[in-house]
Amino acid sequence: MTQEVEQLVKMVNQIADNFSFHDDAVDRIADHLVRFWAPSMLKKLIEHDRAQGADLKPAAREAVTRLGRA
């Protein structure tokens, strides 16, 4: 995993932590990524999730997986 992808994983996991107390955390994470992340960043994160993604927190992984299907 590249340093860039490591940083993206760290950031999305922090976002997941921030939304963890909401019942719709996965929806909020996905919305945040679409609204505030550059498409290139999101693409790299989706590619990482498809390749392994084991280091993503469950809610973050679900959100990224959902966006990868869209």
CHARMM-style PDB file with segment names, atoms N, HN, CA, C and O in Angstrom:
ATOM      1  N   MET     1       0.858  -1.183   0.000  1.00  0.00      PROA
ATOM      2  CA  MET     1       0.000   0.000   0.000  1.00  0.00      PROA
ATOM      3  C   MET     1       0.893   1.232   0.000  1.00  0.00      PROA
ATOM      4  O   MET     1       1.857   1.320   0.761  1.00  0.00      PROA
ATOM      5  N   THR     2       0.560   2.173  -0.858  1.00  0.00      PROA
ATOM      6  HN  THR     2      -0.223   2.102  -1.477  1.00  0.00      PROA
ATOM      7  CA  THR     2       1.351   3.403  -0.944  1.00  0.00      PROA
ATOM      8  C   THR     2       1.046   4.314   0.245  1.00  0.00      PROA
ATOM      9  O   THR     2       0.038   4.148   0.933  1.00  0.00      PROA
ATOM     10  N   GLN     3       1.920   5.260   0.464  1.00  0.00      PROA
ATOM     11  HN  GLN     3       2.738   5.395  -0.094  1.00  0.00      PROA
ATOM     12  CA  GLN     3       1.702   6.225   1.544  1.00  0.00      PROA
ATOM     13  C   GLN     3       0.419   7.024   1.304  1.00  0.00      PROA
ATOM     14  O   GLN     3      -0.311   7.349   2.240  1.00  0.00      PROA
ATOM     15  N   GLU     4       0.167   7.329   0.044  1.00  0.00      PROA
ATOM     16  HN  GLU     4       0.760   7.065  -0.716  1.00  0.00      PROA
ATOM     17  CA  GLU     4      -1.036   8.092  -0.283  1.00  0.00      PROA
ATOM     18  C   GLU     4      -2.291   7.315   0.109  1.00  0.00      PROA
ATOM     19  O   GLU     4      -3.208   7.876   0.709  1.00  0.00      PROA
ATOM     20  N   VAL     5      -2.333   6.037  -0.225  1.00  0.00      PROA
ATOM     21  HN  VAL     5      -1.588   5.581  -0.712  1.00  0.00      PROA
ATOM     22  CA  VAL     5      -3.489   5.210   0.127  1.00  0.00      PROA
ATOM     23  C   VAL     5      -3.579   5.046   1.641  1.00  0.00      PROA
ATOM     24  O   VAL     5      -4.676   5.070   2.199  1.00  0.00      PROA
ATOM     25  N   GLU     6      -2.452   4.883   2.305  1.00  0.00      PROA
ATOM     26  HN  GLU     6      -1.561   4.864   1.851  1.00  0.00      PROA
ATOM     27  CA  GLU     6      -2.452   4.804   3.775  1.00  0.00      PROA
ATOM     28  C   GLU     6      -3.100   6.043   4.376  1.00  0.00      PROA
ATOM     29  O   GLU     6      -3.888   5.940   5.315  1.00  0.00      PROA
ATOM     30  N   GLN     7      -2.772   7.211   3.838  1.00  0.00      PROA
ATOM     31  HN  GLN     7      -2.131   7.295   3.075  1.00  0.00      PROA
ATOM     32  CA  GLN     7      -3.341   8.462   4.340  1.00  0.00      PROA
ATOM     33  C   GLN     7      -4.840   8.530   4.074  1.00  0.00      PROA
ATOM     34  O   GLN     7      -5.600   8.989   4.926  1.00  0.00      PROA
ATOM     35  N   LEU     8      -5.270   8.079   2.903  1.00  0.00      PROA
ATOM     36  HN  LEU     8      -4.653   7.706   2.210  1.00  0.00      PROA
ATOM     37  CA  LEU     8      -6.705   8.067   2.585  1.00  0.00      PROA
ATOM     38  C   LEU     8      -7.453   7.145   3.533  1.00  0.00      PROA
ATOM     39  O   LEU     8      -8.541   7.483   4.001  1.00  0.00      PROA
ATOM     40  N   VAL     9      -6.879   5.987   3.818  1.00  0.00      PROA
ATOM     41  HN  VAL     9      -5.996   5.713   3.438  1.00  0.00      PROA
ATOM     42  CA  VAL     9      -7.498   5.033   4.748  1.00  0.00      PROA
ATOM     43  C   VAL     9      -7.599   5.658   6.136  1.00  0.00      PROA
ATOM     44  O   VAL     9      -8.631   5.559   6.801  1.00  0.00      PROA
ATOM     45  N   LYS    10      -6.527   6.294   6.558  1.00  0.00      PROA
ATOM     46  HN  LYS    10      -5.689   6.374   6.019  1.00  0.00      PROA
ATOM     47  CA  LYS    10      -6.533   6.949   7.872  1.00  0.00      PROA
ATOM     48  C   LYS    10      -7.644   8.001   7.946  1.00  0.00      PROA
ATOM     49  O   LYS    10      -8.370   8.082   8.937  1.00  0.00      PROA
ATOM     50  N   MET    11      -7.763   8.802   6.888  1.00  0.00      PROA
ATOM     51  HN  MET    11      -7.173   8.736   6.084  1.00  0.00      PROA
ATOM     52  CA  MET    11      -8.773   9.871   6.888  1.00  0.00      PROA
ATOM     53  C   MET    11     -10.190   9.310   6.881  1.00  0.00      PROA
ATOM     54  O   MET    11     -11.043   9.792   7.626  1.00  0.00      PROA
ATOM     55  N   VAL    12     -10.457   8.300   6.054  1.00  0.00      PROA
ATOM     56  HN  VAL    12      -9.764   7.908   5.449  1.00  0.00      PROA
ATOM     57  CA  VAL    12     -11.822   7.760   6.012  1.00  0.00      PROA
ATOM     58  C   VAL    12     -12.160   7.056   7.321  1.00  0.00      PROA
ATOM     59  O   VAL    12     -13.315   7.073   7.747  1.00  0.00      PROA
ATOM     60  N   ASN    13     -11.184   6.444   7.958  1.00  0.00      PROA
ATOM     61  HN  ASN    13     -10.246   6.430   7.612  1.00  0.00      PROA
ATOM     62  CA  ASN    13     -11.441   5.835   9.260  1.00  0.00      PROA
ATOM     63  C   ASN    13     -11.747   6.899  10.322  1.00  0.00      PROA
ATOM     64  O   ASN    13     -12.557   6.663  11.219  1.00  0.00      PROA
ATOM     65  N   GLN    14     -11.109   8.056  10.226  1.00  0.00      PROA
ATOM     66  HN  GLN    14     -10.451   8.248   9.498  1.00  0.00      PROA
ATOM     67  CA  GLN    14     -11.418   9.163  11.144  1.00  0.00      PROA
ATOM     68  C   GLN    14     -12.832   9.680  10.898  1.00  0.00      PROA
ATOM     69  O   GLN    14     -13.559   9.995  11.839  1.00  0.00      PROA
ATOM     70  N   ILE    15     -13.210   9.762   9.638  1.00  0.00      PROA
ATOM     71  HN  ILE    15     -12.619   9.506   8.873  1.00  0.00      PROA
ATOM     72  CA  ILE    15     -14.577  10.182   9.305  1.00  0.00      PROA
ATOM     73  C   ILE    15     -15.566   9.181   9.892  1.00  0.00      PROA
ATOM     74  O   ILE    15     -16.584   9.569  10.466  1.00  0.00      PROA
ATOM     75  N   ALA    16     -15.265   7.904   9.749  1.00  0.00      PROA
ATOM     76  HN  ALA    16     -14.438   7.590   9.283  1.00  0.00      PROA
ATOM     77  CA  ALA    16     -16.135   6.857  10.310  1.00  0.00      PROA
ATOM     78  C   ALA    16     -16.250   7.012  11.822  1.00  0.00      PROA
ATOM     79  O   ALA    16     -17.340   6.867  12.375  1.00  0.00      PROA
ATOM     80  N   ASP    17     -15.147   7.302  12.494  1.00  0.00      PROA
ATOM     81  HN  ASP    17     -14.261   7.420  12.045  1.00  0.00      PROA
ATOM     82  CA  ASP    17     -15.189   7.523  13.943  1.00  0.00      PROA
ATOM     83  C   ASP    17     -16.095   8.702  14.288  1.00  0.00      PROA
ATOM     84  O   ASP    17     -16.872   8.630  15.239  1.00  0.00      PROA
ATOM     85  N   ASN    18     -15.999   9.785  13.520  1.00  0.00      PROA
ATOM     86  HN  ASN    18     -15.367   9.843  12.746  1.00  0.00      PROA
ATOM     87  CA  ASN    18     -16.797  10.983  13.796  1.00  0.00      PROA
ATOM     88  C   ASN    18     -18.287  10.742  13.628  1.00  0.00      PROA
ATOM     89  O   ASN    18     -19.094  11.345  14.335  1.00  0.00      PROA
ATOM     90  N   PHE    19     -18.664   9.873  12.705  1.00  0.00      PROA
ATOM     91  HN  PHE    19     -18.008   9.383  12.130  1.00  0.00      PROA
ATOM     92  CA  PHE    19     -20.079   9.600  12.455  1.00  0.00      PROA
ATOM     93  C   PHE    19     -20.582   8.342  13.175  1.00  0.00      PROA
ATOM     94  O   PHE    19     -21.750   7.981  13.029  1.00  0.00      PROA
ATOM     95  N   SER    20     -19.742   7.690  13.927  1.00  0.00      PROA
ATOM     96  HN  SER    20     -18.793   7.984  14.045  1.00  0.00      PROA
ATOM     97  CA  SER    20     -20.079   6.387  14.512  1.00  0.00      PROA
ATOM     98  C   SER    20     -21.283   6.410  15.448  1.00  0.00      PROA
ATOM     99  O   SER    20     -21.926   5.379  15.642  1.00  0.00      PROA
ATOM    100  N   PHE    21     -21.594   7.543  16.020  1.00  0.00      PROA
ATOM    101  HN  PHE    21     -21.071   8.381  15.862  1.00  0.00      PROA
ATOM    102  CA  PHE    21     -22.719   7.605  16.959  1.00  0.00      PROA
ATOM    103  C   PHE    21     -24.058   7.830  16.263  1.00  0.00      PROA
ATOM    104  O   PHE    21     -25.090   7.887  16.931  1.00  0.00      PROA
ATOM    105  N   HSD    22     -24.065   7.958  14.954  1.00  0.00      PROA
ATOM    106  HN  HSD    22     -23.227   7.912  14.411  1.00  0.00      PROA
ATOM    107  CA  HSD    22     -25.299   8.136  14.185  1.00  0.00      PROA
ATOM    108  C   HSD    22     -25.800   6.784  13.679  1.00  0.00      PROA
ATOM    109  O   HSD    22     -25.008   5.922  13.298  1.00  0.00      PROA
ATOM    110  N   ASP    23     -27.108   6.610  13.679  1.00  0.00      PROA
ATOM    111  HN  ASP    23     -27.751   7.310  13.989  1.00  0.00      PROA
ATOM    112  CA  ASP    23     -27.693   5.375  13.158  1.00  0.00      PROA
ATOM    113  C   ASP    23     -27.423   5.207  11.666  1.00  0.00      PROA
ATOM    114  O   ASP    23     -27.335   4.083  11.171  1.00  0.00      PROA
ATOM    115  N   ASP    24     -27.292   6.310  10.957  1.00  0.00      PROA
ATOM    116  HN  ASP    24     -27.363   7.223  11.359  1.00  0.00      PROA
ATOM    117  CA  ASP    24     -27.057   6.274   9.515  1.00  0.00      PROA
ATOM    118  C   ASP    24     -25.607   6.630   9.167  1.00  0.00      PROA
ATOM    119  O   ASP    24     -25.342   7.345   8.201  1.00  0.00      PROA
ATOM    120  N   ALA    25     -24.689   6.121   9.967  1.00  0.00      PROA
ATOM    121  HN  ALA    25     -24.904   5.540  10.752  1.00  0.00      PROA
ATOM    122  CA  ALA    25     -23.271   6.456   9.810  1.00  0.00      PROA
ATOM    123  C   ALA    25     -22.750   6.145   8.406  1.00  0.00      PROA
ATOM    124  O   ALA    25     -22.025   6.952   7.825  1.00  0.00      PROA
ATOM    125  N   VAL    26     -23.108   5.000   7.865  1.00  0.00      PROA
ATOM    126  HN  VAL    26     -23.697   4.344   8.338  1.00  0.00      PROA
ATOM    127  CA  VAL    26     -22.607   4.615   6.539  1.00  0.00      PROA
ATOM    128  C   VAL    26     -23.075   5.617   5.488  1.00  0.00      PROA
ATOM    129  O   VAL    26     -22.296   6.030   4.629  1.00  0.00      PROA
ATOM    130  N   ASP    27     -24.349   6.006   5.557  1.00  0.00      PROA
ATOM    131  HN  ASP    27     -24.981   5.670   6.255  1.00  0.00      PROA
ATOM    132  CA  ASP    27     -24.874   7.004   4.614  1.00  0.00      PROA
ATOM    133  C   ASP    27     -24.124   8.324   4.752  1.00  0.00      PROA
ATOM    134  O   ASP    27     -23.793   8.959   3.751  1.00  0.00      PROA
ATOM    135  N   ARG    28     -23.857   8.735   5.977  1.00  0.00      PROA
ATOM    136  HN  ARG    28     -24.126   8.220   6.790  1.00  0.00      PROA
ATOM    137  CA  ARG    28     -23.165  10.004   6.214  1.00  0.00      PROA
ATOM    138  C   ARG    28     -21.721   9.960   5.711  1.00  0.00      PROA
ATOM    139  O   ARG    28     -21.222  10.938   5.155  1.00  0.00      PROA
ATOM    140  N   ILE    29     -21.060   8.828   5.909  1.00  0.00      PROA
ATOM    141  HN  ILE    29     -21.465   8.034   6.361  1.00  0.00      PROA
ATOM    142  CA  ILE    29     -19.685   8.681   5.423  1.00  0.00      PROA
ATOM    143  C   ILE    29     -19.676   8.771   3.899  1.00  0.00      PROA
ATOM    144  O   ILE    29     -18.883   9.515   3.323  1.00  0.00      PROA
ATOM    145  N   ALA    30     -20.548   8.019   3.257  1.00  0.00      PROA
ATOM    146  HN  ALA    30     -21.192   7.414   3.725  1.00  0.00      PROA
ATOM    147  CA  ALA    30     -20.617   8.034   1.789  1.00  0.00      PROA
ATOM    148  C   ALA    30     -20.912   9.435   1.272  1.00  0.00      PROA
ATOM    149  O   ALA    30     -20.285   9.892   0.316  1.00  0.00      PROA
ATOM    150  N   ASP    31     -21.858  10.113   1.896  1.00  0.00      PROA
ATOM    151  HN  ASP    31     -22.367   9.742   2.673  1.00  0.00      PROA
ATOM    152  CA  ASP    31     -22.212  11.471   1.485  1.00  0.00      PROA
ATOM    153  C   ASP    31     -21.010  12.408   1.632  1.00  0.00      PROA
ATOM    154  O   ASP    31     -20.732  13.213   0.743  1.00  0.00      PROA
ATOM    155  N   HSD    32     -20.313  12.300   2.743  1.00  0.00      PROA
ATOM    156  HN  HSD    32     -20.540  11.646   3.465  1.00  0.00      PROA
ATOM    157  CA  HSD    32     -19.144  13.146   2.977  1.00  0.00      PROA
ATOM    158  C   HSD    32     -18.085  12.912   1.896  1.00  0.00      PROA
ATOM    159  O   HSD    32     -17.516  13.865   1.363  1.00  0.00      PROA
ATOM    160  N   LEU    33     -17.828  11.653   1.579  1.00  0.00      PROA
ATOM    161  HN  LEU    33     -18.291  10.879   2.012  1.00  0.00      PROA
ATOM    162  CA  LEU    33     -16.815  11.335   0.576  1.00  0.00      PROA
ATOM    163  C   LEU    33     -17.186  11.912  -0.792  1.00  0.00      PROA
ATOM    164  O   LEU    33     -16.336  12.465  -1.490  1.00  0.00      PROA
ATOM    165  N   VAL    34     -18.436  11.781  -1.163  1.00  0.00      PROA
ATOM    166  HN  VAL    34     -19.126  11.331  -0.596  1.00  0.00      PROA
ATOM    167  CA  VAL    34     -18.888  12.285  -2.467  1.00  0.00      PROA
ATOM    168  C   VAL    34     -18.827  13.812  -2.513  1.00  0.00      PROA
ATOM    169  O   VAL    34     -18.437  14.401  -3.521  1.00  0.00      PROA
ATOM    170  N   ARG    35     -19.217  14.434  -1.415  1.00  0.00      PROA
ATOM    171  HN  ARG    35     -19.534  13.955  -0.596  1.00  0.00      PROA
ATOM    172  CA  ARG    35     -19.293  15.903  -1.403  1.00  0.00      PROA
ATOM    173  C   ARG    35     -17.940  16.590  -1.273  1.00  0.00      PROA
ATOM    174  O   ARG    35     -17.728  17.653  -1.856  1.00  0.00      PROA
ATOM    175  N   PHE    36     -17.023  15.995  -0.513  1.00  0.00      PROA
ATOM    176  HN  PHE    36     -17.195  15.131  -0.039  1.00  0.00      PROA
ATOM    177  CA  PHE    36     -15.814  16.729  -0.150  1.00  0.00      PROA
ATOM    178  C   PHE    36     -14.500  16.136  -0.657  1.00  0.00      PROA
ATOM    179  O   PHE    36     -13.465  16.798  -0.577  1.00  0.00      PROA
ATOM    180  N   TRP    37     -14.515  14.931  -1.167  1.00  0.00      PROA
ATOM    181  HN  TRP    37     -15.356  14.393  -1.232  1.00  0.00      PROA
ATOM    182  CA  TRP    37     -13.274  14.325  -1.649  1.00  0.00      PROA
ATOM    183  C   TRP    37     -13.176  14.467  -3.161  1.00  0.00      PROA
ATOM    184  O   TRP    37     -14.179  14.388  -3.871  1.00  0.00      PROA
ATOM    185  N   ALA    38     -11.969  14.676  -3.638  1.00  0.00      PROA
ATOM    186  HN  ALA    38     -11.154  14.740  -3.061  1.00  0.00      PROA
ATOM    187  CA  ALA    38     -11.721  14.707  -5.079  1.00  0.00      PROA
ATOM    188  C   ALA    38     -12.027  13.319  -5.650  1.00  0.00      PROA
ATOM    189  O   ALA    38     -11.753  12.307  -5.005  1.00  0.00      PROA
ATOM    190  N   PRO    39     -12.587  13.273  -6.845  1.00  0.00      PROA
ATOM    191  CA  PRO    39     -12.880  11.967  -7.460  1.00  0.00      PROA
ATOM    192  C   PRO    39     -11.657  11.053  -7.530  1.00  0.00      PROA
ATOM    193  O   PRO    39     -11.791   9.837  -7.390  1.00  0.00      PROA
ATOM    194  N   SER    40     -10.480  11.615  -7.742  1.00  0.00      PROA
ATOM    195  HN  SER    40     -10.372  12.603  -7.855  1.00  0.00      PROA
ATOM    196  CA  SER    40      -9.260  10.797  -7.812  1.00  0.00      PROA
ATOM    197  C   SER    40      -8.959  10.131  -6.468  1.00  0.00      PROA
ATOM    198  O   SER    40      -8.493   8.992  -6.432  1.00  0.00      PROA
ATOM    199  N   MET    41      -9.220  10.831  -5.371  1.00  0.00      PROA
ATOM    200  HN  MET    41      -9.598  11.756  -5.401  1.00  0.00      PROA
ATOM    201  CA  MET    41      -9.014  10.261  -4.040  1.00  0.00      PROA
ATOM    202  C   MET    41      -9.990   9.115  -3.803  1.00  0.00      PROA
ATOM    203  O   MET    41      -9.613   8.045  -3.324  1.00  0.00      PROA
ATOM    204  N   LEU    42     -11.230   9.355  -4.143  1.00  0.00      PROA
ATOM    205  HN  LEU    42     -11.537  10.224  -4.533  1.00  0.00      PROA
ATOM    206  CA  LEU    42     -12.260   8.344  -3.959  1.00  0.00      PROA
ATOM    207  C   LEU    42     -11.972   7.119  -4.817  1.00  0.00      PROA
ATOM    208  O   LEU    42     -12.171   5.988  -4.374  1.00  0.00      PROA
ATOM    209  N   LYS    43     -11.512   7.338  -6.026  1.00  0.00      PROA
ATOM    210  HN  LYS    43     -11.350   8.257  -6.385  1.00  0.00      PROA
ATOM    211  CA  LYS    43     -11.180   6.227  -6.925  1.00  0.00      PROA
ATOM    212  C   LYS    43     -10.080   5.353  -6.324  1.00  0.00      PROA
ATOM    213  O   LYS    43     -10.168   4.126  -6.368  1.00  0.00      PROA
ATOM    214  N   LYS    44      -9.061   5.970  -5.773  1.00  0.00      PROA
ATOM    215  HN  LYS    44      -8.989   6.967  -5.737  1.00  0.00      PROA
ATOM    216  CA  LYS    44      -7.965   5.209  -5.151  1.00  0.00      PROA
ATOM    217  C   LYS    44      -8.463   4.416  -3.949  1.00  0.00      PROA
ATOM    218  O   LYS    44      -8.040   3.281  -3.733  1.00  0.00      PROA
ATOM    219  N   LEU    45      -9.342   4.998  -3.185  1.00  0.00      PROA
ATOM    220  HN  LEU    45      -9.686   5.920  -3.361  1.00  0.00      PROA
ATOM    221  CA  LEU    45      -9.891   4.309  -2.016  1.00  0.00      PROA
ATOM    222  C   LEU    45     -10.767   3.129  -2.442  1.00  0.00      PROA
ATOM    223  O   LEU    45     -10.707   2.065  -1.825  1.00  0.00      PROA
ATOM    224  N   ILE    46     -11.564   3.303  -3.471  1.00  0.00      PROA
ATOM    225  HN  ILE    46     -11.612   4.167  -3.971  1.00  0.00      PROA
ATOM    226  CA  ILE    46     -12.401   2.211  -3.990  1.00  0.00      PROA
ATOM    227  C   ILE    46     -11.511   1.087  -4.522  1.00  0.00      PROA
ATOM    228  O   ILE    46     -11.782  -0.089  -4.277  1.00  0.00      PROA
ATOM    229  N   GLU    47     -10.462   1.441  -5.241  1.00  0.00      PROA
ATOM    230  HN  GLU    47     -10.242   2.395  -5.440  1.00  0.00      PROA
ATOM    231  CA  GLU    47      -9.537   0.427  -5.763  1.00  0.00      PROA
ATOM    232  C   GLU    47      -8.877  -0.336  -4.612  1.00  0.00      PROA
ATOM    233  O   GLU    47      -8.708  -1.553  -4.688  1.00  0.00      PROA
ATOM    234  N   HSD    48      -8.512   0.369  -3.562  1.00  0.00      PROA
ATOM    235  HN  HSD    48      -8.649   1.357  -3.499  1.00  0.00      PROA
ATOM    236  CA  HSD    48      -7.914  -0.267  -2.389  1.00  0.00      PROA
ATOM    237  C   HSD    48      -8.919  -1.223  -1.735  1.00  0.00      PROA
ATOM    238  O   HSD    48      -8.565  -2.339  -1.355  1.00  0.00      PROA
ATOM    239  N   ASP    49     -10.152  -0.784  -1.609  1.00  0.00      PROA
ATOM    240  HN  ASP    49     -10.440   0.123  -1.918  1.00  0.00      PROA
ATOM    241  CA  ASP    49     -11.187  -1.632  -1.009  1.00  0.00      PROA
ATOM    242  C   ASP    49     -11.378  -2.904  -1.823  1.00  0.00      PROA
ATOM    243  O   ASP    49     -11.507  -3.990  -1.258  1.00  0.00      PROA
ATOM    244  N   ARG    50     -11.395  -2.778  -3.130  1.00  0.00      PROA
ATOM    245  HN  ARG    50     -11.290  -1.895  -3.589  1.00  0.00      PROA
ATOM    246  CA  ARG    50     -11.581  -3.949  -4.002  1.00  0.00      PROA
ATOM    247  C   ARG    50     -10.389  -4.898  -3.925  1.00  0.00      PROA
ATOM    248  O   ARG    50     -10.549  -6.111  -4.055  1.00  0.00      PROA
ATOM    249  N   ALA    51      -9.201  -4.348  -3.716  1.00  0.00      PROA
ATOM    250  HN  ALA    51      -9.071  -3.362  -3.610  1.00  0.00      PROA
ATOM    251  CA  ALA    51      -7.991  -5.170  -3.660  1.00  0.00      PROA
ATOM    252  C   ALA    51      -7.827  -5.880  -2.319  1.00  0.00      PROA
ATOM    253  O   ALA    51      -7.411  -7.038  -2.278  1.00  0.00      PROA
ATOM    254  N   GLN    52      -8.153  -5.193  -1.221  1.00  0.00      PROA
ATOM    255  HN  GLN    52      -8.491  -4.252  -1.255  1.00  0.00      PROA
ATOM    256  CA  GLN    52      -8.003  -5.794   0.102  1.00  0.00      PROA
ATOM    257  C   GLN    52      -8.907  -5.113   1.113  1.00  0.00      PROA
ATOM    258  O   GLN    52      -9.843  -5.736   1.615  1.00  0.00      PROA
ATOM    259  N   GLY    53      -8.654  -3.867   1.420  1.00  0.00      PROA
ATOM    260  HN  GLY    53      -7.894  -3.361   1.012  1.00  0.00      PROA
ATOM    261  CA  GLY    53      -9.536  -3.094   2.275  1.00  0.00      PROA
ATOM    262  C   GLY    53      -9.633  -3.534   3.723  1.00  0.00      PROA
ATOM    263  O   GLY    53     -10.467  -3.016   4.467  1.00  0.00      PROA
ATOM    264  N   ALA    54      -8.799  -4.481   4.142  1.00  0.00      PROA
ATOM    265  HN  ALA    54      -8.122  -4.901   3.538  1.00  0.00      PROA
ATOM    266  CA  ALA    54      -8.912  -5.021   5.490  1.00  0.00      PROA
ATOM    267  C   ALA    54      -8.645  -3.980   6.570  1.00  0.00      PROA
ATOM    268  O   ALA    54      -9.087  -4.148   7.706  1.00  0.00      PROA
ATOM    269  N   ASP    55      -7.940  -2.923   6.239  1.00  0.00      PROA
ATOM    270  HN  ASP    55      -7.581  -2.786   5.316  1.00  0.00      PROA
ATOM    271  CA  ASP    55      -7.593  -1.906   7.224  1.00  0.00      PROA
ATOM    272  C   ASP    55      -8.654  -0.810   7.359  1.00  0.00      PROA
ATOM    273  O   ASP    55      -8.485   0.129   8.138  1.00  0.00      PROA
ATOM    274  N   LEU    56      -9.737  -0.929   6.606  1.00  0.00      PROA
ATOM    275  HN  LEU    56      -9.875  -1.692   5.973  1.00  0.00      PROA
ATOM    276  CA  LEU    56     -10.846   0.017   6.730  1.00  0.00      PROA
ATOM    277  C   LEU    56     -11.768  -0.428   7.861  1.00  0.00      PROA
ATOM    278  O   LEU    56     -12.055  -1.615   8.013  1.00  0.00      PROA
ATOM    279  N   LYS    57     -12.224   0.534   8.645  1.00  0.00      PROA
ATOM    280  HN  LYS    57     -11.991   1.499   8.521  1.00  0.00      PROA
ATOM    281  CA  LYS    57     -13.206   0.223   9.688  1.00  0.00      PROA
ATOM    282  C   LYS    57     -14.495  -0.228   9.009  1.00  0.00      PROA
ATOM    283  O   LYS    57     -14.770   0.184   7.882  1.00  0.00      PROA
ATOM    284  N   PRO    58     -15.286  -1.061   9.671  1.00  0.00      PROA
ATOM    285  CA  PRO    58     -16.475  -1.638   9.018  1.00  0.00      PROA
ATOM    286  C   PRO    58     -17.405  -0.622   8.354  1.00  0.00      PROA
ATOM    287  O   PRO    58     -17.813  -0.830   7.212  1.00  0.00      PROA
ATOM    288  N   ALA    59     -17.743   0.455   9.030  1.00  0.00      PROA
ATOM    289  HN  ALA    59     -17.412   0.623   9.959  1.00  0.00      PROA
ATOM    290  CA  ALA    59     -18.654   1.450   8.444  1.00  0.00      PROA
ATOM    291  C   ALA    59     -17.996   2.150   7.252  1.00  0.00      PROA
ATOM    292  O   ALA    59     -18.658   2.437   6.255  1.00  0.00      PROA
ATOM    293  N   ALA    60     -16.697   2.423   7.357  1.00  0.00      PROA
ATOM    294  HN  ALA    60     -16.159   2.189   8.167  1.00  0.00      PROA
ATOM    295  CA  ALA    60     -15.972   3.059   6.257  1.00  0.00      PROA
ATOM    296  C   ALA    60     -15.937   2.123   5.060  1.00  0.00      PROA
ATOM    297  O   ALA    60     -16.160   2.545   3.925  1.00  0.00      PROA
ATOM    298  N   ARG    61     -15.658   0.856   5.316  1.00  0.00      PROA
ATOM    299  HN  ARG    61     -15.477   0.513   6.238  1.00  0.00      PROA
ATOM    300  CA  ARG    61     -15.597  -0.106   4.215  1.00  0.00      PROA
ATOM    301  C   ARG    61     -16.956  -0.249   3.532  1.00  0.00      PROA
ATOM    302  O   ARG    61     -17.033  -0.304   2.305  1.00  0.00      PROA
ATOM    303  N   GLU    62     -18.013  -0.308   4.316  1.00  0.00      PROA
ATOM    304  HN  GLU    62     -17.951  -0.264   5.313  1.00  0.00      PROA
ATOM    305  CA  GLU    62     -19.345  -0.419   3.725  1.00  0.00      PROA
ATOM    306  C   GLU    62     -19.667   0.792   2.853  1.00  0.00      PROA
ATOM    307  O   GLU    62     -20.227   0.648   1.766  1.00  0.00      PROA
ATOM    308  N   ALA    63     -19.313   1.973   3.328  1.00  0.00      PROA
ATOM    309  HN  ALA    63     -18.858   2.089   4.210  1.00  0.00      PROA
ATOM    310  CA  ALA    63     -19.567   3.188   2.554  1.00  0.00      PROA
ATOM    311  C   ALA    63     -18.761   3.189   1.255  1.00  0.00      PROA
ATOM    312  O   ALA    63     -19.293   3.515   0.194  1.00  0.00      PROA
ATOM    313  N   VAL    64     -17.488   2.828   1.338  1.00  0.00      PROA
ATOM    314  HN  VAL    64     -17.056   2.563   2.200  1.00  0.00      PROA
ATOM    315  CA  VAL    64     -16.637   2.807   0.151  1.00  0.00      PROA
ATOM    316  C   VAL    64     -17.111   1.736  -0.829  1.00  0.00      PROA
ATOM    317  O   VAL    64     -17.149   1.970  -2.037  1.00  0.00      PROA
ATOM    318  N   THR    65     -17.466   0.580  -0.318  1.00  0.00      PROA
ATOM    319  HN  THR    65     -17.435   0.390   0.663  1.00  0.00      PROA
ATOM    320  CA  THR    65     -17.981  -0.495  -1.171  1.00  0.00      PROA
ATOM    321  C   THR    65     -19.245  -0.054  -1.880  1.00  0.00      PROA
ATOM    322  O   THR    65     -19.416  -0.302  -3.074  1.00  0.00      PROA
ATOM    323  N   ARG    66     -20.132   0.601  -1.144  1.00  0.00      PROA
ATOM    324  HN  ARG    66     -19.993   0.802  -0.175  1.00  0.00      PROA
ATOM    325  CA  ARG    66     -21.382   1.104  -1.730  1.00  0.00      PROA
ATOM    326  C   ARG    66     -21.093   2.106  -2.848  1.00  0.00      PROA
ATOM    327  O   ARG    66     -21.728   2.059  -3.902  1.00  0.00      PROA
ATOM    328  N   LEU    67     -20.145   3.004  -2.624  1.00  0.00      PROA
ATOM    329  HN  LEU    67     -19.630   3.042  -1.768  1.00  0.00      PROA
ATOM    330  CA  LEU    67     -19.802   3.996  -3.647  1.00  0.00      PROA
ATOM    331  C   LEU    67     -19.142   3.340  -4.858  1.00  0.00      PROA
ATOM    332  O   LEU    67     -19.287   3.813  -5.985  1.00  0.00      PROA
ATOM    333  N   GLY    68     -18.423   2.258  -4.620  1.00  0.00      PROA
ATOM    334  HN  GLY    68     -18.304   1.874  -3.705  1.00  0.00      PROA
ATOM    335  CA  GLY    68     -17.802   1.543  -5.724  1.00  0.00      PROA
ATOM    336  C   GLY    68     -18.804   0.855  -6.630  1.00  0.00      PROA
ATOM    337  O   GLY    68     -18.515   0.580  -7.795  1.00  0.00      PROA
ATOM    338  N   ARG    69     -19.981   0.579  -6.096  1.00  0.00      PROA
ATOM    339  HN  ARG    69     -20.216   0.802  -5.150  1.00  0.00      PROA
ATOM    340  CA  ARG    69     -21.046  -0.054  -6.886  1.00  0.00      PROA
ATOM    341  C   ARG    69     -21.858   0.978  -7.655  1.00  0.00      PROA
ATOM    342  O   ARG    69     -22.549   0.639  -8.616  1.00  0.00      PROA
ATOM    343  N   ALA    70     -21.775   2.232  -7.237  1.00  0.00      PROA
ATOM    344  HN  ALA    70     -21.214   2.507  -6.457  1.00  0.00      PROA
ATOM    345  CA  ALA    70     -22.618   3.290  -7.853  1.00  0.00      PROA
ATOM    346  C   ALA    70     -22.159   3.652  -9.237  1.00  0.00      PROA
ATOM    347  OT1 ALA    70     -22.757   4.515  -9.880  1.00  0.00      PROA
TER     348      ALA     70
END
